[in-house]
Amino acid sequence: MQELMQATCNNSKCTLNICMSYGGIEEILHAINSVAKNTEMLDSEKLMQCIYSELYVPEPVDLMVRTGECRLSNFLLFQSNQSTRFIFRRELLWPELSYVKFIGMIFQYQQWT
């Protein structure tokens, strides 16, 4: 992951987030508690600034790929919305996700848009 981050640190056209061992409800509670400590009025902008993502990205998630199961598992709950496209691959586990299969998913997403 460190090598990937270093190799792509100067790229600016899009953002790729890879999240592992992640809980969206826990993230939302963390953000609410962070805002509550400052006793400010809560709005979506302030909440988004307190989420776990290292970089604040105001746009919702465009594409979410889930391998192994067909459920979100509290994954990126706040960042997803009605425009998020989901690809579920039950037959595929994370270590088996090859470059070719990933590119195939990108092509599938492009046909939706």
C-alpha angles and dihedrals in degrees: 000000000000091000091049092049092050093046092052102033093111096047114110110169098088143356125240115198119191111190125187129179090009134156120195096196090053089049093052092048090049091052093048091049091049091053092043091057088064091047091225126147107270120238133160093260093057091043092052090052090060100049122113096257110113092219121046107234113178095197120091122245111281100195132015121189119197121188126195098017143038101235136084097231092207089303118162092336096163095042095051124082142158092296095055113111118213130206116190119192109184093172092055127073123201097256089053094056102115129189091254093052091046092051088049089056090050090053089049090052092048091056090056093055 
